[in-house]
Amino acid sequence: MDKVDRVKIIGVDISVVNFETAQKYLFDNFEEARGHYICAANVHTTVTAHENDAYRKVQNSSFMALPDGKPLSVVGTKRGKGSMGRVTGPDFLEEVLKRTENTEMKHYFYGTTQENLDSFISAIKKDYPNLKIVGVEPSVFRTLSSQEEDELIGRINKSEADFVWIALGAPRQEIFCNKLSERTSAVWVAVGGALNVISGVIPRAPQWMQDHGLEWFYRFIKEPRRLFKRYFVTNSKFLWYLFREKGVK
């Protein structure tokens, strides 16, 4: 298997993929991907990884680190990776569901609240009625004990899931995947708020804003208090770290 090319952005390895090539790489190398995990990287996770050695190792050890955030694909393109394009968590998830709906591939969903999870499952059953769902569990919103981890792995392995979708929020979900994925034969994908976006719990920005990399601004308008630090402080750090890295090459 030829490993997907990566570009290092402030010390973090981001996969050089776009929407089409990310799907192709995954399904062309699916057997090799089993027991590994995929991250959806954005400015927030990249800055966090830059500042935390352990989390950077988690990000850099992934099977793929999708350029979910528009600035990452822009930086990658300016550094000579012209084939790089944004791959959002919701888009990646929906495409996988579409491709696997009429196959024997099985899906296990873990994370978010029971109410939000119920809304998500209802939505995808409507859109993908033939999809094989073998497990649905909400987050307990705390660190699992070793026994609870063992029990979860037991349930996942018993289900024979091919995909395990983790929605715990960064950085917790990537650390979770890194710790547990190798104990299964499934491909784990850390998708953050993708489940809530697909279910409609979190409204998605208009397409024109997505196309111009302004989805973050739409979210900020909706939740300014919660997202001020994430978008304005973290984005400022990202630009500073890029500058210290001698600019966008």
DABEL-V401323 format. One record per backbone hydrogen bond with DSSP energy under -0.5 kcal/mol. NH is the residue of the N-H (numbers start at 1). CO is the residue of the C=O. If there is no record, write none. Layout:
BEGIN
nh=NH co=CO
nh=NH co=CO
END
This chain:
BEGIN
nh=3 co=1
nh=7 co=14
nh=9 co=7
nh=9 co=12
nh=10 co=8
nh=12 co=9
nh=14 co=7
nh=14 co=12
nh=15 co=65
nh=16 co=5
nh=17 co=15
nh=22 co=18
nh=23 co=19
nh=24 co=20
nh=25 co=21
nh=26 co=22
nh=27 co=23
nh=28 co=24
nh=29 co=25
nh=30 co=27
nh=33 co=29
nh=34 co=30
nh=34 co=31
nh=35 co=186
nh=36 co=33
nh=38 co=188
nh=39 co=64
nh=41 co=39
nh=41 co=66
nh=46 co=42
nh=47 co=43
nh=48 co=44
nh=49 co=45
nh=50 co=46
nh=51 co=47
nh=52 co=48
nh=56 co=52
nh=57 co=53
nh=58 co=54
nh=59 co=55
nh=60 co=56
nh=61 co=57
nh=61 co=58
nh=62 co=59
nh=63 co=37
nh=64 co=37
nh=66 co=39
nh=66 co=64
nh=68 co=41
nh=68 co=66
nh=69 co=41
nh=72 co=69
nh=73 co=69
nh=74 co=70
nh=75 co=71
nh=76 co=72
nh=77 co=73
nh=78 co=74
nh=79 co=75
nh=80 co=77
nh=81 co=76
nh=82 co=80
nh=84 co=81
nh=85 co=17
nh=87 co=67
nh=92 co=88
nh=93 co=89
nh=94 co=90
nh=95 co=91
nh=96 co=92
nh=97 co=93
nh=98 co=94
nh=99 co=95
nh=100 co=96
nh=101 co=97
nh=103 co=100
nh=107 co=132
nh=108 co=163
nh=109 co=135
nh=110 co=165
nh=111 co=137
nh=112 co=167
nh=117 co=113
nh=118 co=114
nh=119 co=115
nh=120 co=116
nh=121 co=117
nh=122 co=118
nh=123 co=119
nh=124 co=120
nh=125 co=121
nh=126 co=122
nh=127 co=123
nh=128 co=124
nh=131 co=128
nh=132 co=105
nh=133 co=131
nh=134 co=107
nh=134 co=132
nh=135 co=107
nh=137 co=109
nh=139 co=112
nh=149 co=145
nh=150 co=146
nh=151 co=147
nh=152 co=148
nh=153 co=149
nh=154 co=150
nh=155 co=151
nh=156 co=152
nh=157 co=153
nh=158 co=154
nh=159 co=155
nh=160 co=156
nh=160 co=157
nh=161 co=156
nh=162 co=106
nh=163 co=106
nh=164 co=187
nh=165 co=108
nh=166 co=164
nh=166 co=189
nh=167 co=110
nh=167 co=165
nh=173 co=169
nh=175 co=171
nh=176 co=172
nh=177 co=173
nh=178 co=174
nh=179 co=175
nh=180 co=176
nh=181 co=177
nh=183 co=180
nh=184 co=181
nh=187 co=162
nh=188 co=36
nh=188 co=186
nh=189 co=164
nh=190 co=38
nh=191 co=166
nh=191 co=189
nh=192 co=166
nh=194 co=191
nh=195 co=192
nh=197 co=193
nh=198 co=194
nh=199 co=195
nh=200 co=196
nh=200 co=197
nh=201 co=196
nh=202 co=196
nh=203 co=201
nh=209 co=206
nh=210 co=206
nh=211 co=207
nh=212 co=208
nh=213 co=210
nh=214 co=209
nh=218 co=214
nh=219 co=215
nh=220 co=216
nh=221 co=217
nh=222 co=218
nh=223 co=219
nh=227 co=223
nh=228 co=224
nh=231 co=227
nh=232 co=228
nh=233 co=228
nh=234 co=229
nh=235 co=231
nh=236 co=232
nh=237 co=233
nh=238 co=234
nh=239 co=235
nh=240 co=236
nh=241 co=237
nh=242 co=238
nh=243 co=239
nh=244 co=240
nh=245 co=241
nh=246 co=243
nh=247 co=242
nh=249 co=247
END
